[in-house]
Amino acid sequence: MAPGQQVEEVTCLREKLTELEAELQRQQVRLRTGEERFRRMADAAPILIWMSGDDATYTFFNRYWLEFRGRTMQEEIGNGWAQGLHPDDRDLCLGTYLKAFAAREAFRVQYRIQRSDGEYCWLEDNGAPHFEADGEFTGYIGAAFDISDRRRNVFTPDAESVRLVFALTERERQVLVLIAAGRSTKEAAAQLGISYKTADSHRSRILEKLGVHETASMVRYAIRAGLIEA
């Protein structure tokens, strides 16, 4: 190869390298700009937002999350946030996340976490894998919502009421539900397609089996057993 041709090729390679370095810098600037834009939007959102990297550790929490928890970003990133999990929910929460992470699948989980005032509250956390335009997996992004009020209103049936009510026959429970819902014995009979006498006989046996003497007490058993809403 002639010396002049070698110089020309070296010059061409240097120009290509300079172009690639410039393009890399432009890509890095766009990436930083995109990340900054996302973080500004996340900090303005009135929901709890987090991100994790491709190693499953958490890398970002928005301002609402940090205020909710009463902790700094440095305290929460990595696995620091998990220190606030309720002991009874820790295995479920982390297990659900790690299982979804390994499969690159979306997940939803409810757990209790310590709030800034030290009280535990219920969150519903939704996470999904994040991929770049070229398909490269970069981690997870998630959003959590405080559902404490909803969880406080979850009905827990009374075990003794459930035992007594489900000791009734299926027909007796049907009569109980209808009467507890406000139907008369005659209306219950018509709805079930049985005679009034049969429905009244069922009603008498229900009172006897529950150990009560009036309709109001029957209704209370139906509510406590979860057959009807209060």
Summary of the structure (lengths in Angstrom):
residues: 230
radius of gyration: 31.6
end to end distance: 94.0
largest distance: 115.3
contacts: 603
relative contact order: 0.08
helix: 56%
strand: 18%
